[in-house]
Amino acid sequence: MLTRVFFFLIGFGLMIIGCTYIITYLNLLSFGYTFFQYLEFITRRVECYYTVVGFLMMTIVIFYKGEQNDKCI
């Protein structure tokens, strides 16, 4: 249970980092980049992939059932 919380928080942190970079790179639109050039730019940046990795980690942690512990206390 604690490992699931740990991986959820790591995924959340990665997603925040990636979204911060994506929002920061929105300034390129004010320098004359088109929206498609902007999308092409962020798909080539490694730090923007953190958003996808974090989202996948959070999704897996939420929907993975795990093992059943049938221990009686």
All heavy atoms as a GROMACS GRO file, in nm:
protein
  614
    1MET      N    1   0.082  -0.120   0.000
    1MET     CA    2   0.000   0.000   0.000
    1MET      C    3   0.086   0.126   0.000
    1MET      O    4   0.059   0.220  -0.071
    1MET     CB    5  -0.092  -0.004   0.123
    1MET     CG    6  -0.178   0.116   0.139
    1MET     SD    7  -0.296   0.125   0.005
    1MET     CE    8  -0.377   0.274   0.041
    2LEU      N    9   0.192   0.122   0.081
    2LEU     CA   10   0.279   0.239   0.089
    2LEU      C   11   0.358   0.259  -0.040
    2LEU      O   12   0.386   0.373  -0.078
    2LEU     CB   13   0.374   0.223   0.208
    2LEU     CG   14   0.446   0.349   0.254
    2LEU    CD1   15   0.344   0.458   0.288
    2LEU    CD2   16   0.532   0.320   0.372
    3THR      N   17   0.390   0.150  -0.108
    3THR     CA   18   0.461   0.164  -0.236
    3THR      C   19   0.371   0.227  -0.341
    3THR      O   20   0.419   0.302  -0.426
    3THR     CB   21   0.512   0.028  -0.286
    3THR    OG1   22   0.403  -0.062  -0.298
    3THR    CG2   23   0.618  -0.028  -0.194
    4ARG      N   24   0.243   0.196  -0.335
    4ARG     CA   25   0.150   0.258  -0.431
    4ARG      C   26   0.141   0.408  -0.408
    4ARG      O   27   0.138   0.486  -0.504
    4ARG     CB   28   0.012   0.194  -0.418
    4ARG     CG   29   0.010   0.050  -0.465
    4ARG     CD   30  -0.125  -0.011  -0.450
    4ARG     NE   31  -0.216   0.051  -0.549
    4ARG     CZ   32  -0.341   0.017  -0.563
    4ARG    NH1   33  -0.393  -0.076  -0.488
    4ARG    NH2   34  -0.415   0.076  -0.654
    5VAL      N   35   0.137   0.450  -0.284
    5VAL     CA   36   0.133   0.593  -0.252
    5VAL      C   37   0.263   0.659  -0.299
    5VAL      O   38   0.260   0.768  -0.357
    5VAL     CB   39   0.111   0.615  -0.101
    5VAL    CG1   40   0.128   0.761  -0.064
    5VAL    CG2   41  -0.025   0.564  -0.059
    6PHE      N   42   0.375   0.592  -0.277
    6PHE     CA   43   0.504   0.645  -0.320
    6PHE      C   44   0.509   0.666  -0.471
    6PHE      O   45   0.547   0.772  -0.520
    6PHE     CB   46   0.616   0.550  -0.275
    6PHE     CG   47   0.752   0.590  -0.324
    6PHE    CD1   48   0.818   0.697  -0.268
    6PHE    CD2   49   0.812   0.520  -0.427
    6PHE    CE1   50   0.944   0.735  -0.313
    6PHE    CE2   51   0.937   0.556  -0.473
    6PHE     CZ   52   1.003   0.664  -0.416
    7PHE      N   53   0.468   0.564  -0.547
    7PHE     CA   54   0.471   0.576  -0.693
    7PHE      C   55   0.368   0.676  -0.743
    7PHE      O   56   0.391   0.743  -0.845
    7PHE     CB   57   0.451   0.439  -0.760
    7PHE     CG   58   0.575   0.356  -0.758
    7PHE    CD1   59   0.581   0.239  -0.684
    7PHE    CD2   60   0.687   0.395  -0.828
    7PHE    CE1   61   0.695   0.162  -0.682
    7PHE    CE2   62   0.803   0.319  -0.827
    7PHE     CZ   63   0.807   0.202  -0.753
    8PHE      N   64   0.255   0.688  -0.674
    8PHE     CA   65   0.157   0.789  -0.712
    8PHE      C   66   0.216   0.929  -0.695
    8PHE      O   67   0.201   1.014  -0.782
    8PHE     CB   68   0.030   0.775  -0.628
    8PHE     CG   69  -0.076   0.874  -0.665
    8PHE    CD1   70  -0.160   0.850  -0.772
    8PHE    CD2   71  -0.091   0.991  -0.593
    8PHE    CE1   72  -0.258   0.942  -0.806
    8PHE    CE2   73  -0.188   1.084  -0.627
    8PHE     CZ   74  -0.272   1.058  -0.734
    9LEU      N   75   0.283   0.952  -0.584
    9LEU     CA   76   0.343   1.084  -0.559
    9LEU      C   77   0.458   1.113  -0.656
    9LEU      O   78   0.474   1.228  -0.701
    9LEU     CB   79   0.390   1.094  -0.415
    9LEU     CG   80   0.279   1.100  -0.310
    9LEU    CD1   81   0.339   1.099  -0.170
    9LEU    CD2   82   0.191   1.221  -0.331
   10ILE      N   83   0.536   1.012  -0.690
   10ILE     CA   84   0.642   1.030  -0.789
   10ILE      C   85   0.581   1.065  -0.924
   10ILE      O   86   0.627   1.156  -0.994
   10ILE     CB   87   0.730   0.904  -0.799
   10ILE    CG1   88   0.807   0.882  -0.671
   10ILE    CG2   89   0.826   0.913  -0.919
   10ILE    CD1   90   0.909   0.989  -0.641
   11GLY      N   91   0.476   0.994  -0.963
   11GLY     CA   92   0.408   1.024  -1.090
   11GLY      C   93   0.347   1.163  -1.090
   11GLY      O   94   0.354   1.235  -1.191
   12PHE      N   95   0.289   1.202  -0.978
   12PHE     CA   96   0.231   1.336  -0.967
   12PHE      C   97   0.339   1.442  -0.980
   12PHE      O   98   0.321   1.542  -1.051
   12PHE     CB   99   0.158   1.350  -0.834
   12PHE     CG  100   0.088   1.480  -0.817
   12PHE    CD1  101  -0.029   1.507  -0.885
   12PHE    CD2  102   0.140   1.577  -0.732
   12PHE    CE1  103  -0.093   1.629  -0.870
   12PHE    CE2  104   0.078   1.698  -0.716
   12PHE     CZ  105  -0.040   1.725  -0.785
   13GLY      N  106   0.452   1.421  -0.917
   13GLY     CA  107   0.562   1.515  -0.926
   13GLY      C  108   0.617   1.527  -1.067
   13GLY      O  109   0.645   1.637  -1.116
   14LEU      N  110   0.633   1.414  -1.135
   14LEU     CA  111   0.680   1.417  -1.273
   14LEU      C  112   0.582   1.490  -1.363
   14LEU      O  113   0.621   1.566  -1.453
   14LEU     CB  114   0.703   1.275  -1.325
   14LEU     CG  115   0.823   1.201  -1.270
   14LEU    CD1  116   0.824   1.058  -1.320
   14LEU    CD2  117   0.951   1.272  -1.307
   15MET      N  118   0.454   1.469  -1.339
   15MET     CA  119   0.353   1.535  -1.420
   15MET      C  120   0.355   1.686  -1.397
   15MET      O  121   0.342   1.764  -1.492
   15MET     CB  122   0.215   1.478  -1.386
   15MET     CG  123   0.116   1.497  -1.494
   15MET     SD  124  -0.025   1.393  -1.461
   15MET     CE  125  -0.147   1.482  -1.550
   16ILE      N  126   0.376   1.729  -1.276
   16ILE     CA  127   0.385   1.872  -1.246
   16ILE      C  128   0.507   1.933  -1.315
   16ILE      O  129   0.500   2.042  -1.374
   16ILE     CB  130   0.392   1.895  -1.093
   16ILE    CG1  131   0.260   1.856  -1.028
   16ILE    CG2  132   0.426   2.039  -1.061
   16ILE    CD1  133   0.142   1.938  -1.072
   17ILE      N  134   0.621   1.864  -1.310
   17ILE     CA  135   0.742   1.915  -1.375
   17ILE      C  136   0.720   1.928  -1.525
   17ILE      O  137   0.754   2.030  -1.586
   17ILE     CB  138   0.862   1.824  -1.344
   17ILE    CG1  139   0.899   1.834  -1.197
   17ILE    CG2  140   0.981   1.856  -1.432
   17ILE    CD1  141   0.999   1.730  -1.152
   18GLY      N  142   0.665   1.825  -1.587
   18GLY     CA  143   0.641   1.828  -1.731
   18GLY      C  144   0.543   1.936  -1.772
   18GLY      O  145   0.565   2.008  -1.871
   19CYS      N  146   0.435   1.951  -1.697
   19CYS     CA  147   0.336   2.055  -1.730
   19CYS      C  148   0.394   2.194  -1.711
   19CYS      O  149   0.358   2.286  -1.786
   19CYS     CB  150   0.210   2.038  -1.644
   19CYS     SG  151   0.108   1.899  -1.693
   20THR      N  152   0.482   2.211  -1.615
   20THR     CA  153   0.546   2.340  -1.596
   20THR      C  154   0.630   2.378  -1.718
   20THR      O  155   0.624   2.492  -1.765
   20THR     CB  156   0.635   2.337  -1.471
   20THR    OG1  157   0.555   2.302  -1.358
   20THR    CG2  158   0.702   2.471  -1.448
   21TYR      N  159   0.704   2.283  -1.771
   21TYR     CA  160   0.783   2.311  -1.891
   21TYR      C  161   0.693   2.339  -2.012
   21TYR      O  162   0.722   2.427  -2.092
   21TYR     CB  163   0.877   2.195  -1.923
   21TYR     CG  164   1.004   2.201  -1.845
   21TYR    CD1  165   1.028   2.113  -1.740
   21TYR    CD2  166   1.102   2.293  -1.876
   21TYR    CE1  167   1.145   2.117  -1.668
   21TYR    CE2  168   1.220   2.300  -1.804
   21TYR     CZ  169   1.240   2.211  -1.701
   21TYR     OH  170   1.357   2.217  -1.629
   22ILE      N  171   0.585   2.264  -2.026
   22ILE     CA  172   0.494   2.286  -2.139
   22ILE      C  173   0.433   2.426  -2.132
   22ILE      O  174   0.425   2.498  -2.232
   22ILE     CB  175   0.386   2.176  -2.142
   22ILE    CG1  176   0.448   2.044  -2.184
   22ILE    CG2  177   0.273   2.214  -2.236
   22ILE    CD1  178   0.356   1.926  -2.174
   23ILE      N  179   0.393   2.467  -2.014
   23ILE     CA  180   0.336   2.601  -1.998
   23ILE      C  181   0.443   2.708  -2.020
   23ILE      O  182   0.416   2.813  -2.081
   23ILE     CB  183   0.271   2.614  -1.858
   23ILE    CG1  184   0.146   2.526  -1.852
   23ILE    CG2  185   0.235   2.759  -1.828
   23ILE    CD1  186   0.088   2.512  -1.714
   24THR      N  187   0.565   2.682  -1.973
   24THR     CA  188   0.673   2.778  -1.994
   24THR      C  189   0.703   2.796  -2.142
   24THR      O  190   0.727   2.908  -2.189
   24THR     CB  191   0.799   2.733  -1.920
   24THR    OG1  192   0.769   2.716  -1.782
   24THR    CG2  193   0.911   2.834  -1.936
   25TYR      N  194   0.702   2.687  -2.216
   25TYR     CA  195   0.730   2.694  -2.359
   25TYR      C  196   0.617   2.760  -2.438
   25TYR      O  197   0.633   2.785  -2.558
   25TYR     CB  198   0.761   2.556  -2.416
   25TYR     CG  199   0.894   2.501  -2.371
   25TYR    CD1  200   0.910   2.367  -2.340
   25TYR    CD2  201   1.005   2.584  -2.358
   25TYR    CE1  202   1.032   2.317  -2.299
   25TYR    CE2  203   1.127   2.534  -2.317
   25TYR     CZ  204   1.140   2.401  -2.288
   25TYR     OH  205   1.261   2.352  -2.248
   26LEU      N  206   0.504   2.787  -2.375
   26LEU     CA  207   0.398   2.860  -2.445
   26LEU      C  208   0.443   3.000  -2.484
   26LEU      O  209   0.383   3.062  -2.572
   26LEU     CB  210   0.273   2.869  -2.357
   26LEU     CG  211   0.177   2.751  -2.363
   26LEU    CD1  212   0.069   2.767  -2.258
   26LEU    CD2  213   0.117   2.737  -2.499
   27ASN      N  214   0.548   3.051  -2.420
   27ASN     CA  215   0.601   3.182  -2.457
   27ASN      C  216   0.653   3.184  -2.600
   27ASN      O  217   0.668   3.291  -2.659
   27ASN     CB  218   0.714   3.223  -2.362
   27ASN     CG  219   0.661   3.263  -2.227
   27ASN    OD1  220   0.553   3.318  -2.217
   27ASN    ND2  221   0.738   3.234  -2.124
   28LEU      N  222   0.682   3.068  -2.657
   28LEU     CA  223   0.728   3.064  -2.795
   28LEU      C  224   0.622   3.114  -2.891
   28LEU      O  225   0.655   3.166  -2.999
   28LEU     CB  226   0.768   2.920  -2.833
   28LEU     CG  227   0.891   2.865  -2.762
   28LEU    CD1  228   0.908   2.718  -2.798
   28LEU    CD2  229   1.014   2.944  -2.799
   29LEU      N  230   0.496   3.102  -2.854
   29LEU     CA  231   0.388   3.151  -2.941
   29LEU      C  232   0.393   3.302  -2.954
   29LEU      O  233   0.358   3.357  -3.059
   29LEU     CB  234   0.252   3.106  -2.887
   29LEU     CG  235   0.227   2.955  -2.888
   29LEU    CD1  236   0.094   2.924  -2.824
   29LEU    CD2  237   0.234   2.900  -3.028
   30SER      N  238   0.440   3.371  -2.851
   30SER     CA  239   0.450   3.516  -2.860
   30SER      C  240   0.570   3.561  -2.944
   30SER      O  241   0.577   3.676  -2.985
   30SER     CB  242   0.458   3.578  -2.721
   30SER     OG  243   0.578   3.540  -2.657
   31PHE      N  244   0.664   3.469  -2.969
   31PHE     CA  245   0.779   3.501  -3.054
   31PHE      C  246   0.754   3.471  -3.200
   31PHE      O  247   0.845   3.483  -3.282
   31PHE     CB  248   0.903   3.424  -3.008
   31PHE     CG  249   0.959   3.472  -2.879
   31PHE    CD1  250   0.977   3.385  -2.774
   31PHE    CD2  251   0.993   3.605  -2.860
   31PHE    CE1  252   1.028   3.428  -2.653
   31PHE    CE2  253   1.044   3.650  -2.741
   31PHE     CZ  254   1.061   3.562  -2.636
   32GLY      N  255   0.634   3.431  -3.236
   32GLY     CA  256   0.600   3.410  -3.375
   32GLY      C  257   0.590   3.265  -3.419
   32GLY      O  258   0.568   3.239  -3.537
   33TYR      N  259   0.606   3.171  -3.327
   33TYR     CA  260   0.588   3.030  -3.363
   33TYR      C  261   0.441   3.003  -3.387
   33TYR      O  262   0.355   3.059  -3.319
   33TYR     CB  263   0.636   2.940  -3.249
   33TYR     CG  264   0.784   2.916  -3.242
   33TYR    CD1  265   0.874   3.021  -3.230
   33TYR    CD2  266   0.835   2.788  -3.246
   33TYR    CE1  267   1.009   2.999  -3.222
   33TYR    CE2  268   0.972   2.764  -3.238
   33TYR     CZ  269   1.057   2.871  -3.226
   33TYR     OH  270   1.192   2.848  -3.218
   34THR      N  271   0.411   2.915  -3.480
   34THR     CA  272   0.272   2.872  -3.497
   34THR      C  273   0.244   2.762  -3.394
   34THR      O  274   0.336   2.709  -3.330
   34THR     CB  275   0.248   2.818  -3.639
   34THR    OG1  276   0.327   2.700  -3.658
   34THR    CG2  277   0.281   2.922  -3.744
   35PHE      N  278   0.118   2.726  -3.381
   35PHE     CA  279   0.081   2.624  -3.284
   35PHE      C  280   0.143   2.489  -3.320
   35PHE      O  281   0.187   2.414  -3.233
   35PHE     CB  282  -0.071   2.613  -3.273
   35PHE     CG  283  -0.116   2.518  -3.166
   35PHE    CD1  284  -0.100   2.550  -3.032
   35PHE    CD2  285  -0.172   2.396  -3.198
   35PHE    CE1  286  -0.139   2.461  -2.933
   35PHE    CE2  287  -0.211   2.308  -3.100
   35PHE     CZ  288  -0.195   2.341  -2.967
   36PHE      N  289   0.150   2.458  -3.449
   36PHE     CA  290   0.207   2.330  -3.491
   36PHE      C  291   0.358   2.327  -3.471
   36PHE      O  292   0.415   2.223  -3.438
   36PHE     CB  293   0.169   2.300  -3.635
   36PHE     CG  294   0.022   2.274  -3.651
   36PHE    CD1  295  -0.058   2.364  -3.719
   36PHE    CD2  296  -0.037   2.161  -3.596
   36PHE    CE1  297  -0.194   2.342  -3.732
   36PHE    CE2  298  -0.172   2.137  -3.609
   36PHE     CZ  299  -0.251   2.227  -3.676
   37GLN      N  300   0.424   2.440  -3.489
   37GLN     CA  301   0.567   2.447  -3.459
   37GLN      C  302   0.591   2.431  -3.309
   37GLN      O  303   0.689   2.368  -3.268
   37GLN     CB  304   0.625   2.580  -3.507
   37GLN     CG  305   0.638   2.592  -3.655
   37GLN     CD  306   0.682   2.732  -3.697
   37GLN    OE1  307   0.651   2.830  -3.628
   37GLN    NE2  308   0.752   2.741  -3.809
   38TYR      N  309   0.502   2.487  -3.230
   38TYR     CA  310   0.510   2.472  -3.084
   38TYR      C  311   0.494   2.325  -3.045
   38TYR      O  312   0.572   2.272  -2.964
   38TYR     CB  313   0.403   2.557  -3.017
   38TYR     CG  314   0.376   2.523  -2.873
   38TYR    CD1  315   0.466   2.556  -2.774
   38TYR    CD2  316   0.259   2.456  -2.837
   38TYR    CE1  317   0.443   2.524  -2.642
   38TYR    CE2  318   0.234   2.425  -2.706
   38TYR     CZ  319   0.326   2.458  -2.608
   38TYR     OH  320   0.302   2.426  -2.478
   39LEU      N  321   0.396   2.256  -3.102
   39LEU     CA  322   0.376   2.114  -3.072
   39LEU      C  323   0.496   2.031  -3.115
   39LEU      O  324   0.537   1.938  -3.044
   39LEU     CB  325   0.249   2.062  -3.139
   39LEU     CG  326   0.117   2.110  -3.081
   39LEU    CD1  327   0.001   2.054  -3.162
   39LEU    CD2  328   0.104   2.070  -2.936
   40GLU      N  329   0.552   2.065  -3.230
   40GLU     CA  330   0.671   1.993  -3.278
   40GLU      C  331   0.789   2.017  -3.183
   40GLU      O  332   0.867   1.926  -3.155
   40GLU     CB  333   0.706   2.041  -3.418
   40GLU     CG  334   0.825   1.971  -3.478
   40GLU     CD  335   0.859   2.026  -3.616
   40GLU    OE1  336   0.775   2.093  -3.677
   40GLU    OE2  337   0.973   2.002  -3.660
   41PHE      N  338   0.801   2.139  -3.132
   41PHE     CA  339   0.910   2.171  -3.040
   41PHE      C  340   0.898   2.094  -2.910
   41PHE      O  341   0.996   2.036  -2.863
   41PHE     CB  342   0.912   2.322  -3.013
   41PHE     CG  343   1.019   2.364  -2.918
   41PHE    CD1  344   1.150   2.378  -2.962
   41PHE    CD2  345   0.990   2.390  -2.785
   41PHE    CE1  346   1.250   2.417  -2.875
   41PHE    CE2  347   1.090   2.428  -2.698
   41PHE     CZ  348   1.221   2.442  -2.742
   42ILE      N  349   0.779   2.091  -2.850
   42ILE     CA  350   0.766   2.024  -2.720
   42ILE      C  351   0.773   1.872  -2.734
   42ILE      O  352   0.806   1.804  -2.637
   42ILE     CB  353   0.640   2.067  -2.642
   42ILE    CG1  354   0.513   2.025  -2.713
   42ILE    CG2  355   0.642   2.214  -2.613
   42ILE    CD1  356   0.390   2.043  -2.629
   43THR      N  357   0.743   1.818  -2.850
   43THR     CA  358   0.756   1.672  -2.866
   43THR      C  359   0.902   1.632  -2.878
   43THR      O  360   0.935   1.515  -2.859
   43THR     CB  361   0.680   1.622  -2.989
   43THR    OG1  362   0.722   1.693  -3.105
   43THR    CG2  363   0.530   1.635  -2.970
   44ARG      N  364   0.992   1.726  -2.908
   44ARG     CA  365   1.135   1.696  -2.916
   44ARG      C  366   1.206   1.721  -2.784
   44ARG      O  367   1.324   1.690  -2.772
   44ARG     CB  368   1.201   1.778  -3.027
   44ARG     CG  369   1.162   1.730  -3.165
   44ARG     CD  370   1.238   1.803  -3.272
   44ARG     NE  371   1.175   1.934  -3.292
   44ARG     CZ  372   1.241   2.047  -3.308
   44ARG    NH1  373   1.371   2.048  -3.309
   44ARG    NH2  374   1.176   2.160  -3.324
   45ARG      N  375   1.141   1.777  -2.686
   45ARG     CA  376   1.203   1.808  -2.557
   45ARG      C  377   1.180   1.693  -2.459
   45ARG      O  378   1.067   1.649  -2.438
   45ARG     CB  379   1.147   1.937  -2.498
   45ARG     CG  380   1.156   2.056  -2.589
   45ARG     CD  381   1.296   2.090  -2.625
   45ARG     NE  382   1.368   2.130  -2.505
   45ARG     CZ  383   1.491   2.173  -2.506
   45ARG    NH1  384   1.559   2.181  -2.616
   45ARG    NH2  385   1.549   2.209  -2.394
   46VAL      N  386   1.287   1.646  -2.398
   46VAL     CA  387   1.279   1.531  -2.306
   46VAL      C  388   1.199   1.567  -2.181
   46VAL      O  389   1.121   1.486  -2.131
   46VAL     CB  390   1.421   1.484  -2.268
   46VAL    CG1  391   1.416   1.374  -2.165
   46VAL    CG2  392   1.495   1.438  -2.391
   47GLU      N  393   1.216   1.690  -2.132
   47GLU     CA  394   1.149   1.725  -2.007
   47GLU      C  395   0.998   1.734  -2.022
   47GLU      O  396   0.926   1.727  -1.922
   47GLU     CB  397   1.204   1.857  -1.951
   47GLU     CG  398   1.192   1.975  -2.043
   47GLU     CD  399   1.315   1.996  -2.129
   47GLU    OE1  400   1.402   1.909  -2.133
   47GLU    OE2  401   1.321   2.102  -2.192
   48CYS      N  402   0.948   1.743  -2.144
   48CYS     CA  403   0.803   1.743  -2.165
   48CYS      C  404   0.746   1.602  -2.160
   48CYS      O  405   0.626   1.583  -2.141
   48CYS     CB  406   0.768   1.811  -2.296
   48CYS     SG  407   0.809   1.986  -2.297
   49TYR      N  408   0.832   1.502  -2.177
   49TYR     CA  409   0.787   1.363  -2.167
   49TYR      C  410   0.754   1.324  -2.023
   49TYR      O  411   0.687   1.224  -1.999
   49TYR     CB  412   0.892   1.266  -2.222
   49TYR     CG  413   0.911   1.274  -2.372
   49TYR    CD1  414   1.036   1.262  -2.428
   49TYR    CD2  415   0.803   1.294  -2.457
   49TYR    CE1  416   1.054   1.270  -2.564
   49TYR    CE2  417   0.820   1.302  -2.593
   49TYR     CZ  418   0.946   1.289  -2.647
   49TYR     OH  419   0.964   1.296  -2.782
   50TYR      N  420   0.803   1.402  -1.928
   50TYR     CA  421   0.771   1.373  -1.788
   50TYR      C  422   0.621   1.376  -1.763
   50TYR      O  423   0.571   1.304  -1.676
   50TYR     CB  424   0.839   1.474  -1.695
   50TYR     CG  425   0.990   1.462  -1.687
   50TYR    CD1  426   1.067   1.571  -1.653
   50TYR    CD2  427   1.054   1.342  -1.713
   50TYR    CE1  428   1.204   1.562  -1.645
   50TYR    CE2  429   1.191   1.332  -1.705
   50TYR     CZ  430   1.266   1.442  -1.670
   50TYR     OH  431   1.402   1.432  -1.662
   51THR      N  432   0.549   1.458  -1.838
   51THR     CA  433   0.404   1.464  -1.823
   51THR      C  434   0.341   1.330  -1.856
   51THR      O  435   0.257   1.278  -1.782
   51THR     CB  436   0.345   1.574  -1.913
   51THR    OG1  437   0.408   1.697  -1.882
   51THR    CG2  438   0.196   1.587  -1.895
   52VAL      N  439   0.383   1.272  -1.967
   52VAL     CA  440   0.327   1.143  -2.011
   52VAL      C  441   0.367   1.032  -1.915
   52VAL      O  442   0.282   0.949  -1.876
   52VAL     CB  443   0.374   1.112  -2.155
   52VAL    CG1  444   0.323   0.978  -2.201
   52VAL    CG2  445   0.329   1.221  -2.250
   53VAL      N  446   0.493   1.030  -1.874
   53VAL     CA  447   0.541   0.926  -1.783
   53VAL      C  448   0.468   0.936  -1.649
   53VAL      O  449   0.424   0.834  -1.593
   53VAL     CB  450   0.694   0.937  -1.765
   53VAL    CG1  451   0.743   0.843  -1.656
   53VAL    CG2  452   0.765   0.908  -1.895
   54GLY      N  453   0.453   1.057  -1.598
   54GLY     CA  454   0.383   1.076  -1.471
   54GLY      C  455   0.238   1.035  -1.479
   54GLY      O  456   0.184   0.972  -1.388
   55PHE      N  457   0.173   1.070  -1.590
   55PHE     CA  458   0.033   1.032  -1.607
   55PHE      C  459   0.017   0.880  -1.614
   55PHE      O  460  -0.074   0.823  -1.553
   55PHE     CB  461  -0.024   1.096  -1.734
   55PHE     CG  462  -0.168   1.063  -1.759
   55PHE    CD1  463  -0.267   1.123  -1.685
   55PHE    CD2  464  -0.203   0.972  -1.856
   55PHE    CE1  465  -0.400   1.092  -1.708
   55PHE    CE2  466  -0.334   0.940  -1.880
   55PHE     CZ  467  -0.434   1.000  -1.805
   56LEU      N  468   0.108   0.813  -1.685
   56LEU     CA  469   0.102   0.667  -1.693
   56LEU      C  470   0.127   0.602  -1.557
   56LEU      O  471   0.059   0.505  -1.521
   56LEU     CB  472   0.202   0.616  -1.795
   56LEU     CG  473   0.166   0.640  -1.941
   56LEU    CD1  474   0.280   0.594  -2.031
   56LEU    CD2  475   0.038   0.570  -1.978
   57MET      N  476   0.222   0.656  -1.481
   57MET     CA  477   0.248   0.601  -1.348
   57MET      C  478   0.126   0.615  -1.258
   57MET      O  479   0.088   0.520  -1.188
   57MET     CB  480   0.368   0.671  -1.284
   57MET     CG  481   0.501   0.626  -1.334
   57MET     SD  482   0.637   0.712  -1.257
   57MET     CE  483   0.630   0.648  -1.091
   58MET      N  484   0.064   0.732  -1.259
   58MET     CA  485  -0.053   0.753  -1.175
   58MET      C  486  -0.169   0.663  -1.218
   58MET      O  487  -0.240   0.608  -1.133
   58MET     CB  488  -0.095   0.900  -1.181
   58MET     CG  489   0.000   0.991  -1.108
   58MET     SD  490  -0.032   1.166  -1.127
   58MET     CE  491  -0.206   1.181  -1.115
   59THR      N  492  -0.188   0.647  -1.348
   59THR     CA  493  -0.296   0.563  -1.398
   59THR      C  494  -0.275   0.417  -1.360
   59THR      O  495  -0.368   0.348  -1.316
   59THR     CB  496  -0.307   0.576  -1.550
   59THR    OG1  497  -0.323   0.714  -1.583
   59THR    CG2  498  -0.423   0.497  -1.605
   60ILE      N  499  -0.152   0.369  -1.374
   60ILE     CA  500  -0.123   0.230  -1.338
   60ILE      C  501  -0.143   0.207  -1.189
   60ILE      O  502  -0.202   0.107  -1.148
   60ILE     CB  503   0.020   0.194  -1.382
   60ILE    CG1  504   0.026   0.184  -1.534
   60ILE    CG2  505   0.066   0.063  -1.319
   60ILE    CD1  506   0.166   0.173  -1.590
   61VAL      N  507  -0.099   0.300  -1.108
   61VAL     CA  508  -0.113   0.284  -0.962
   61VAL      C  509  -0.259   0.285  -0.922
   61VAL      O  510  -0.302   0.208  -0.835
   61VAL     CB  511  -0.034   0.394  -0.888
   61VAL    CG1  512  -0.072   0.401  -0.743
   61VAL    CG2  513   0.114   0.370  -0.903
   62ILE      N  514  -0.339   0.368  -0.985
   62ILE     CA  515  -0.480   0.378  -0.948
   62ILE      C  516  -0.558   0.253  -0.989
   62ILE      O  517  -0.638   0.200  -0.912
   62ILE     CB  518  -0.544   0.504  -1.008
   62ILE    CG1  519  -0.490   0.628  -0.938
   62ILE    CG2  520  -0.696   0.499  -0.999
   62ILE    CD1  521  -0.533   0.758  -1.002
   63PHE      N  522  -0.532   0.203  -1.110
   63PHE     CA  523  -0.614   0.094  -1.164
   63PHE      C  524  -0.556  -0.045  -1.144
   63PHE      O  525  -0.622  -0.143  -1.172
   63PHE     CB  526  -0.643   0.117  -1.312
   63PHE     CG  527  -0.733   0.234  -1.335
   63PHE    CD1  528  -0.687   0.347  -1.400
   63PHE    CD2  529  -0.863   0.234  -1.290
   63PHE    CE1  530  -0.769   0.455  -1.422
   63PHE    CE2  531  -0.946   0.342  -1.309
   63PHE     CZ  532  -0.899   0.452  -1.375
   64TYR      N  533  -0.434  -0.058  -1.094
   64TYR     CA  534  -0.375  -0.189  -1.069
   64TYR      C  535  -0.429  -0.243  -0.937
   64TYR      O  536  -0.419  -0.179  -0.833
   64TYR     CB  537  -0.222  -0.178  -1.064
   64TYR     CG  538  -0.154  -0.308  -1.035
   64TYR    CD1  539  -0.158  -0.412  -1.126
   64TYR    CD2  540  -0.085  -0.327  -0.916
   64TYR    CE1  541  -0.095  -0.532  -1.100
   64TYR    CE2  542  -0.021  -0.445  -0.888
   64TYR     CZ  543  -0.026  -0.548  -0.980
   64TYR     OH  544   0.036  -0.665  -0.953
   65LYS      N  545  -0.486  -0.362  -0.944
   65LYS     CA  546  -0.550  -0.420  -0.825
   65LYS      C  547  -0.448  -0.466  -0.721
   65LYS      O  548  -0.469  -0.450  -0.603
   65LYS     CB  549  -0.636  -0.539  -0.866
   65LYS     CG  550  -0.753  -0.501  -0.950
   65LYS     CD  551  -0.871  -0.481  -0.865
   65LYS     CE  552  -0.989  -0.456  -0.959
   65LYS     NZ  553  -1.103  -0.408  -0.896
   66GLY      N  554  -0.340  -0.527  -0.764
   66GLY     CA  555  -0.240  -0.575  -0.669
   66GLY      C  556  -0.277  -0.711  -0.614
   66GLY      O  557  -0.366  -0.780  -0.663
   67GLU      N  558  -0.210  -0.748  -0.510
   67GLU     CA  559  -0.231  -0.879  -0.448
   67GLU      C  560  -0.337  -0.869  -0.340
   67GLU      O  561  -0.353  -0.768  -0.276
   67GLU     CB  562  -0.100  -0.928  -0.385
   67GLU     CG  563   0.016  -0.925  -0.479
   67GLU     CD  564   0.147  -0.943  -0.407
   67GLU    OE1  565   0.150  -0.931  -0.282
   67GLU    OE2  566   0.246  -0.967  -0.474
   68GLN      N  567  -0.405  -0.979  -0.318
   68GLN     CA  568  -0.504  -0.984  -0.212
   68GLN      C  569  -0.434  -1.040  -0.087
   68GLN      O  570  -0.377  -1.147  -0.089
   68GLN     CB  571  -0.619  -1.078  -0.248
   68GLN     CG  572  -0.711  -1.020  -0.353
   68GLN     CD  573  -0.798  -0.909  -0.293
   68GLN    OE1  574  -0.750  -0.818  -0.230
   68GLN    NE2  575  -0.926  -0.919  -0.317
   69ASN      N  576  -0.439  -0.965   0.018
   69ASN     CA  577  -0.385  -1.011   0.146
   69ASN      C  578  -0.503  -1.053   0.234
   69ASN      O  579  -0.578  -0.971   0.283
   69ASN     CB  580  -0.306  -0.900   0.216
   69ASN     CG  581  -0.177  -0.869   0.143
   69ASN    OD1  582  -0.127  -0.953   0.071
   69ASN    ND2  583  -0.127  -0.749   0.160
   70ASP      N  584  -0.516  -1.184   0.252
   70ASP     CA  585  -0.626  -1.237   0.331
   70ASP      C  586  -0.579  -1.275   0.470
   70ASP      O  587  -0.616  -1.378   0.525
   70ASP     CB  588  -0.686  -1.361   0.262
   70ASP     CG  589  -0.755  -1.324   0.131
   70ASP    OD1  590  -0.800  -1.207   0.120
   70ASP    OD2  591  -0.764  -1.410   0.043
   71LYS      N  592  -0.497  -1.193   0.530
   71LYS     CA  593  -0.447  -1.220   0.663
   71LYS      C  594  -0.548  -1.170   0.767
   71LYS      O  595  -0.600  -1.062   0.756
   71LYS     CB  596  -0.315  -1.150   0.686
   71LYS     CG  597  -0.205  -1.199   0.596
   71LYS     CD  598  -0.077  -1.123   0.622
   71LYS     CE  599   0.031  -1.168   0.528
   71LYS     NZ  600   0.154  -1.091   0.547
   72CYS      N  601  -0.573  -1.252   0.863
   72CYS     CA  602  -0.659  -1.211   0.973
   72CYS      C  603  -0.572  -1.159   1.087
   72CYS      O  604  -0.474  -1.222   1.125
   72CYS     CB  605  -0.743  -1.329   1.022
   72CYS     SG  606  -0.859  -1.388   0.901
   73ILE      N  607  -0.610  -1.049   1.140
   73ILE     CA  608  -0.532  -0.990   1.249
   73ILE      C  609  -0.595  -1.027   1.381
   73ILE      O  610  -0.708  -1.030   1.404
   73ILE     CB  611  -0.525  -0.836   1.235
   73ILE    CG1  612  -0.450  -0.806   1.106
   73ILE    CG2  613  -0.454  -0.777   1.353
   73ILE    CD1  614  -0.443  -0.658   1.076
   0.00000   0.00000   0.00000
